[in-house]
Amino acid sequence: MKASVAGYARAQSLDHAFNLLHSALGEAVVIAGGQSLVASLNLRLSEEALLVDIRHLPELRGIGVRDGFLRLGALTRHVELASDPLVGEHVPLLAQAAPLIAHAAIRSRGTLGGSLANADPAAELPACMIALGAEILVRSAQGERRIPAHSFFEGLFTTALEESEIIIAVDVPLKAAGDQHVIQELTRRSGDYAIVGLAGVKSVNGVRLAYFGVSDKPVLAAGAMDILNSGGSIDDAVAALRGDLDPESDPHASAEYRRHLAAVLMRRVMVDLTNS
């Protein structure tokens, strides 16, 4: 099956992109790497729309340190997250997560902004951003907003992006001395979406644990985190997952099996965070 689209336009600048989105009267969609969007268009899971191509805009590229954050341009590709020395030094969680994403061909074209805007609940990067306490920068013709990652993902393929807004960058707090970053996931086969995954960050402020693949959006294990951060045991934290997670059954795994895997991952991640 081939995609059905209303048209294609390559944006020459951000202002041009905003004009294209505005003139389409809500019937346009932004395309960058296209690794998720094109598949959904081919399967007719997305409605016919004008494709606004932003992949050539230099304003959306670049990785650099500023004001205590690592700023990642929205067009940063997954392969860059895995190989860029600034990412490896300052946000190793993203360097660890990138090789877990799908396959090499997809990592070479898929973008950070595209993954976050797509908001697949089984994807690695949204959960990483929540675990890291990142802020997502979005812009429209009316101005710019900074949205905390924990508020950005609202549900299945749904975000806080408003009509005609585009993700332009992500600001991620820099790793401090002594901080630890770990991500683990369980899949049926290499390259598959995770049945359950967990991104963990340990800092002077405590532990942050963000699950993916267990709900319609990434989930912070708030109860378990409270127990661990107050000196409680890992057994008590695992028990608290009953209140933190409410997974559903699907053809890949039952809800109870996902709960079991979530507990397994918490124990593994906490070992790595504690002993690294």
C-alpha positions as a Markdown table, in Angstrom:
| # | Residue | x | y | z |
|---|---|---|---|---|
| 1 | Met | 0.0 | 0.0 | 0.0 |
| 2 | Lys | 1.3 | 3.5 | -0.9 |
| 3 | Ala | 0.9 | 6.7 | 1.1 |
| 4 | Ser | -1.9 | 9.1 | 0.2 |
| 5 | Val | -0.8 | 12.7 | 0.7 |
| 6 | Ala | -2.3 | 16.0 | -0.2 |
| 7 | Gly | 1.1 | 17.4 | -1.3 |
| 8 | Tyr | 4.7 | 18.1 | -0.3 |
| 9 | Ala | 6.5 | 21.3 | 0.4 |
| 10 | Arg | 10.2 | 21.8 | 1.5 |
| 11 | Ala | 10.5 | 24.5 | 4.1 |
| 12 | Gln | 13.2 | 27.0 | 3.4 |
| 13 | Ser | 13.2 | 28.4 | 6.9 |
| 14 | Leu | 11.3 | 28.1 | 10.2 |
| 15 | Asp | 9.2 | 31.1 | 9.3 |
| 16 | His | 8.4 | 29.4 | 5.9 |
| 17 | Ala | 7.5 | 26.2 | 7.7 |
| 18 | Phe | 5.1 | 28.1 | 10.0 |
| 19 | Asn | 3.5 | 29.8 | 7.0 |
| 20 | Leu | 3.0 | 26.4 | 5.3 |
| 21 | Leu | 1.4 | 25.0 | 8.4 |
| 22 | His | -0.9 | 28.0 | 8.8 |
| 23 | Ser | -2.0 | 28.0 | 5.2 |
| 24 | Ala | -2.9 | 24.3 | 5.4 |
| 25 | Leu | -5.6 | 25.1 | 8.0 |
| 26 | Gly | -4.7 | 22.1 | 10.2 |
| 27 | Glu | -4.3 | 19.7 | 7.3 |
| 28 | Ala | -0.5 | 19.6 | 7.4 |
| 29 | Val | 2.0 | 17.4 | 9.1 |
| 30 | Val | 5.8 | 18.0 | 9.7 |
| 31 | Ile | 8.2 | 15.4 | 8.3 |
| 32 | Ala | 11.9 | 15.1 | 9.2 |
| 33 | Gly | 13.4 | 11.6 | 9.2 |
| 34 | Gly | 10.0 | 10.1 | 8.4 |
| 35 | Gln | 10.7 | 6.7 | 9.9 |
| 36 | Ser | 7.4 | 6.6 | 11.8 |
| 37 | Leu | 5.3 | 9.0 | 9.7 |
| 38 | Val | 5.9 | 7.4 | 6.3 |
| 39 | Ala | 5.0 | 3.9 | 7.7 |
| 40 | Ser | 1.8 | 5.2 | 9.2 |
| 41 | Leu | 0.9 | 7.0 | 5.9 |
| 42 | Asn | 1.6 | 3.8 | 3.9 |
| 43 | Leu | -0.7 | 1.9 | 6.2 |
| 44 | Arg | -3.3 | 4.7 | 6.0 |
| 45 | Leu | -3.1 | 5.1 | 9.7 |
| 46 | Ser | -2.6 | 8.9 | 9.3 |
| 47 | Glu | -5.0 | 11.1 | 7.4 |
| 48 | Glu | -4.1 | 12.6 | 4.0 |
| 49 | Ala | -2.2 | 15.8 | 4.7 |
| 50 | Leu | 0.3 | 18.3 | 3.2 |
| 51 | Leu | 3.8 | 17.1 | 4.2 |
| 52 | Val | 6.0 | 20.0 | 5.4 |
| 53 | Asp | 9.6 | 18.9 | 5.1 |
| 54 | Ile | 11.9 | 20.5 | 7.7 |
| 55 | Arg | 14.9 | 18.2 | 7.4 |
| 56 | His | 17.1 | 20.8 | 5.7 |
| 57 | Leu | 16.7 | 23.6 | 8.3 |
| 58 | Pro | 20.0 | 24.5 | 9.9 |
| 59 | Glu | 18.2 | 26.1 | 12.9 |
| 60 | Leu | 17.2 | 22.6 | 14.0 |
| 61 | Arg | 20.6 | 21.1 | 14.0 |
| 62 | Gly | 23.5 | 21.0 | 16.4 |
| 63 | Ile | 24.7 | 19.7 | 19.7 |
| 64 | Gly | 26.2 | 22.0 | 22.3 |
| 65 | Val | 26.6 | 22.9 | 25.9 |
| 66 | Arg | 24.9 | 26.0 | 27.2 |
| 67 | Asp | 23.7 | 27.3 | 30.6 |
| 68 | Gly | 24.0 | 23.9 | 32.4 |
| 69 | Phe | 22.2 | 22.0 | 29.7 |
| 70 | Leu | 23.2 | 19.9 | 26.7 |
| 71 | Arg | 21.1 | 21.4 | 23.8 |
| 72 | Leu | 20.2 | 18.9 | 21.2 |
| 73 | Gly | 18.7 | 20.2 | 17.9 |
| 74 | Ala | 15.4 | 18.5 | 16.9 |
| 75 | Leu | 17.1 | 17.1 | 13.8 |
| 76 | Thr | 19.7 | 15.3 | 15.7 |
| 77 | Arg | 19.7 | 11.7 | 14.4 |
| 78 | His | 19.7 | 8.6 | 16.5 |
| 79 | Val | 23.1 | 7.6 | 15.2 |
| 80 | Glu | 24.5 | 11.0 | 16.3 |
| 81 | Leu | 23.2 | 10.4 | 19.9 |
| 82 | Ala | 25.2 | 7.2 | 19.9 |
| 83 | Ser | 28.4 | 8.7 | 18.6 |
| 84 | Asp | 28.7 | 12.3 | 19.6 |
| 85 | Pro | 31.3 | 12.8 | 22.3 |
| 86 | Leu | 29.3 | 15.6 | 24.0 |
| 87 | Val | 26.3 | 13.2 | 24.4 |
| 88 | Gly | 28.6 | 10.4 | 25.7 |
| 89 | Glu | 30.2 | 12.8 | 28.2 |
| 90 | His | 27.2 | 14.8 | 29.5 |
| 91 | Val | 24.1 | 12.6 | 28.9 |
| 92 | Pro | 25.3 | 9.0 | 28.6 |
| 93 | Leu | 21.8 | 7.7 | 29.0 |
| 94 | Leu | 21.0 | 8.9 | 25.4 |
| 95 | Ala | 24.2 | 7.3 | 24.1 |
| 96 | Gln | 23.2 | 4.0 | 25.7 |
| 97 | Ala | 19.6 | 4.3 | 24.4 |
| 98 | Ala | 20.3 | 5.1 | 20.8 |
| 99 | Pro | 21.7 | 1.7 | 19.8 |
| 100 | Leu | 18.5 | 0.1 | 21.2 |
| 101 | Ile | 16.3 | 1.9 | 18.7 |
| 102 | Ala | 15.1 | -0.3 | 15.9 |
| 103 | His | 17.8 | -1.0 | 13.3 |
| 104 | Ala | 20.8 | 0.8 | 11.8 |
| 105 | Ala | 18.9 | 2.0 | 8.7 |
| 106 | Ile | 16.3 | 3.6 | 10.9 |
| 107 | Arg | 18.8 | 5.1 | 13.3 |
| 108 | Ser | 20.6 | 6.7 | 10.4 |
| 109 | Arg | 17.5 | 8.7 | 9.4 |
| 110 | Gly | 15.3 | 8.9 | 12.5 |
| 111 | Thr | 15.5 | 12.1 | 14.5 |
| 112 | Leu | 15.2 | 13.1 | 18.1 |
| 113 | Gly | 12.4 | 15.6 | 17.5 |
| 114 | Gly | 10.5 | 13.1 | 15.4 |
| 115 | Ser | 10.6 | 10.4 | 18.1 |
| 116 | Leu | 9.4 | 12.8 | 20.7 |
| 117 | Ala | 6.6 | 14.2 | 18.6 |
| 118 | Asn | 5.5 | 10.7 | 17.6 |
| 119 | Ala | 5.2 | 9.8 | 21.3 |
| 120 | Asp | 5.2 | 6.1 | 20.9 |
| 121 | Pro | 4.8 | 4.7 | 24.4 |
| 122 | Ala | 7.2 | 1.9 | 23.7 |
| 123 | Ala | 10.0 | 4.1 | 22.4 |
| 124 | Glu | 13.2 | 4.7 | 24.3 |
| 125 | Leu | 13.8 | 8.4 | 23.9 |
| 126 | Pro | 10.6 | 9.8 | 25.5 |
| 127 | Ala | 11.2 | 7.8 | 28.7 |
| 128 | Cys | 14.8 | 8.9 | 28.7 |
| 129 | Met | 13.8 | 12.6 | 28.6 |
| 130 | Ile | 11.4 | 12.1 | 31.6 |
| 131 | Ala | 14.1 | 10.3 | 33.6 |
| 132 | Leu | 16.6 | 13.0 | 32.8 |
| 133 | Gly | 14.2 | 15.9 | 33.6 |
| 134 | Ala | 14.7 | 17.4 | 30.2 |
| 135 | Glu | 12.8 | 20.4 | 28.7 |
| 136 | Ile | 11.5 | 20.3 | 25.2 |
| 137 | Leu | 11.6 | 23.6 | 23.2 |
| 138 | Val | 8.8 | 24.2 | 20.8 |
| 139 | Arg | 8.1 | 27.2 | 18.5 |
| 140 | Ser | 5.3 | 28.6 | 16.4 |
| 141 | Ala | 4.8 | 31.8 | 14.6 |
| 142 | Gln | 3.5 | 33.2 | 17.9 |
| 143 | Gly | 6.7 | 32.5 | 19.9 |
| 144 | Glu | 8.6 | 29.8 | 21.8 |
| 145 | Arg | 7.6 | 27.6 | 24.8 |
| 146 | Arg | 9.6 | 25.3 | 27.1 |
| 147 | Ile | 7.7 | 22.2 | 28.1 |
| 148 | Pro | 9.0 | 19.9 | 30.8 |
| 149 | Ala | 9.3 | 16.3 | 29.4 |
| 150 | His | 7.0 | 14.9 | 32.1 |
| 151 | Ser | 4.2 | 17.3 | 30.9 |
| 152 | Phe | 4.9 | 16.8 | 27.2 |
| 153 | Phe | 3.6 | 13.3 | 26.7 |
| 154 | Glu | -0.1 | 13.1 | 27.2 |
| 155 | Gly | -1.2 | 9.7 | 25.9 |
| 156 | Leu | -0.9 | 7.3 | 22.9 |
| 157 | Phe | 0.8 | 9.3 | 20.1 |
| 158 | Thr | -0.4 | 12.5 | 21.8 |
| 159 | Thr | 1.7 | 15.4 | 23.1 |
| 160 | Ala | 1.3 | 18.9 | 24.4 |
| 161 | Leu | 2.3 | 20.3 | 21.0 |
| 162 | Glu | -0.3 | 22.8 | 19.7 |
| 163 | Glu | -1.3 | 23.2 | 16.1 |
| 164 | Ser | 1.5 | 24.8 | 14.0 |
| 165 | Glu | 4.1 | 24.2 | 16.7 |
| 166 | Ile | 7.4 | 22.5 | 15.9 |
| 167 | Ile | 9.9 | 20.9 | 18.3 |
| 168 | Ile | 13.2 | 22.9 | 17.7 |
| 169 | Ala | 15.5 | 21.5 | 20.4 |
| 170 | Val | 15.7 | 19.7 | 23.7 |
| 171 | Asp | 17.7 | 20.9 | 26.8 |
| 172 | Val | 19.0 | 18.1 | 29.0 |
| 173 | Pro | 20.6 | 18.7 | 32.3 |
| 174 | Leu | 24.3 | 17.9 | 32.3 |
| 175 | Lys | 25.5 | 14.8 | 34.2 |
| 176 | Ala | 27.3 | 15.8 | 37.4 |
| 177 | Ala | 30.2 | 13.9 | 38.9 |
| 178 | Gly | 29.0 | 10.8 | 40.6 |
| 179 | Asp | 25.7 | 10.6 | 38.6 |
| 180 | Gln | 24.8 | 7.3 | 37.0 |
| 181 | His | 22.7 | 6.6 | 33.9 |
| 182 | Val | 21.3 | 3.2 | 32.9 |
| 183 | Ile | 18.7 | 2.0 | 30.4 |
| 184 | Gln | 17.6 | -1.6 | 29.9 |
| 185 | Glu | 14.7 | -3.2 | 27.9 |
| 186 | Leu | 13.3 | -6.6 | 27.2 |
| 187 | Thr | 12.3 | -7.4 | 23.6 |
| 188 | Arg | 11.2 | -10.4 | 21.7 |
| 189 | Arg | 13.9 | -9.8 | 19.1 |
| 190 | Ser | 16.7 | -7.3 | 18.6 |
| 191 | Gly | 15.2 | -4.2 | 17.0 |
| 192 | Asp | 11.6 | -4.8 | 18.2 |
| 193 | Tyr | 9.8 | -2.3 | 20.4 |
| 194 | Ala | 10.3 | -3.1 | 24.1 |
| 195 | Ile | 7.8 | -5.3 | 25.8 |
| 196 | Val | 9.0 | -3.4 | 28.9 |
| 197 | Gly | 11.8 | -0.9 | 29.3 |
| 198 | Leu | 13.3 | 1.2 | 32.1 |
| 199 | Ala | 15.5 | 4.3 | 32.0 |
| 200 | Gly | 17.1 | 5.2 | 35.3 |
| 201 | Val | 19.1 | 8.2 | 36.5 |
| 202 | Lys | 20.8 | 8.5 | 39.9 |
| 203 | Ser | 22.0 | 11.9 | 41.1 |
| 204 | Val | 22.4 | 13.8 | 44.3 |
| 205 | Asn | 18.6 | 14.5 | 44.1 |
| 206 | Gly | 17.8 | 10.8 | 44.2 |
| 207 | Val | 16.7 | 8.2 | 41.7 |
| 208 | Arg | 14.4 | 8.8 | 38.8 |
| 209 | Leu | 12.9 | 5.7 | 37.1 |
| 210 | Ala | 10.9 | 6.1 | 33.9 |
| 211 | Tyr | 9.2 | 3.0 | 32.4 |
| 212 | Phe | 8.2 | 2.6 | 28.7 |
| 213 | Gly | 6.1 | -0.1 | 27.1 |
| 214 | Val | 3.8 | -0.4 | 30.1 |
| 215 | Ser | 1.2 | 2.3 | 29.4 |
| 216 | Asp | -0.1 | 4.8 | 26.8 |
| 217 | Lys | 2.9 | 7.1 | 27.6 |
| 218 | Pro | 6.1 | 6.9 | 29.6 |
| 219 | Val | 5.5 | 6.4 | 33.3 |
| 220 | Leu | 7.6 | 7.6 | 36.3 |
| 221 | Ala | 7.6 | 5.0 | 39.0 |
| 222 | Ala | 6.7 | 7.6 | 41.6 |
| 223 | Gly | 5.9 | 5.3 | 44.5 |
| 224 | Ala | 9.0 | 3.2 | 44.0 |
| 225 | Met | 11.1 | 6.3 | 43.7 |
| 226 | Asp | 9.8 | 7.7 | 47.0 |
| 227 | Ile | 10.7 | 4.4 | 48.8 |
| 228 | Leu | 14.2 | 4.2 | 47.3 |
| 229 | Asn | 14.9 | 7.9 | 47.8 |
| 230 | Ser | 13.9 | 7.7 | 51.5 |
| 231 | Gly | 16.3 | 4.7 | 52.1 |
| 232 | Gly | 13.7 | 1.9 | 51.6 |
| 233 | Ser | 14.5 | -1.5 | 50.3 |
| 234 | Ile | 14.4 | -2.7 | 46.8 |
| 235 | Asp | 11.8 | -5.3 | 47.8 |
| 236 | Asp | 9.5 | -2.5 | 49.0 |
| 237 | Ala | 10.1 | -0.5 | 45.9 |
| 238 | Val | 9.3 | -3.5 | 43.7 |
| 239 | Ala | 6.0 | -4.0 | 45.7 |
| 240 | Ala | 5.2 | -0.3 | 45.1 |
| 241 | Leu | 5.2 | -0.9 | 41.4 |
| 242 | Arg | 1.7 | -2.4 | 41.8 |
| 243 | Gly | 0.5 | 1.2 | 42.4 |
| 244 | Asp | 2.8 | 2.8 | 39.9 |
| 245 | Leu | 2.1 | 0.8 | 36.8 |
| 246 | Asp | -1.2 | -0.4 | 35.3 |
| 247 | Pro | -0.2 | -2.2 | 32.1 |
| 248 | Glu | -2.7 | -3.7 | 29.7 |
| 249 | Ser | -2.6 | -7.1 | 28.0 |
| 250 | Asp | -1.9 | -7.3 | 24.3 |
| 251 | Pro | -0.8 | -10.0 | 21.8 |
| 252 | His | 2.8 | -9.6 | 22.9 |
| 253 | Ala | 2.4 | -9.9 | 26.7 |
| 254 | Ser | -0.2 | -10.1 | 29.4 |
| 255 | Ala | -0.5 | -7.3 | 32.0 |
| 256 | Glu | 0.8 | -9.6 | 34.7 |
| 257 | Tyr | 3.8 | -10.6 | 32.7 |
| 258 | Arg | 4.6 | -7.0 | 32.1 |
| 259 | Arg | 4.4 | -6.4 | 35.8 |
| 260 | His | 6.8 | -9.2 | 36.4 |
| 261 | Leu | 9.2 | -7.9 | 33.8 |
| 262 | Ala | 9.0 | -4.4 | 35.3 |
| 263 | Ala | 10.1 | -5.8 | 38.6 |
| 264 | Val | 13.0 | -7.7 | 37.0 |
| 265 | Leu | 14.2 | -4.5 | 35.2 |
| 266 | Met | 14.0 | -2.5 | 38.4 |
| 267 | Arg | 16.2 | -4.9 | 40.2 |
| 268 | Arg | 18.7 | -5.0 | 37.3 |
| 269 | Val | 18.7 | -1.2 | 36.8 |
| 270 | Met | 19.2 | -0.5 | 40.5 |
| 271 | Val | 22.1 | -2.9 | 40.7 |
| 272 | Asp | 23.8 | -1.0 | 37.8 |
| 273 | Leu | 22.9 | 2.5 | 39.3 |
| 274 | Thr | 24.3 | 1.5 | 42.7 |
| 275 | Asn | 27.4 | -0.4 | 41.6 |
| 276 | Ser | 28.6 | 1.6 | 38.6 |
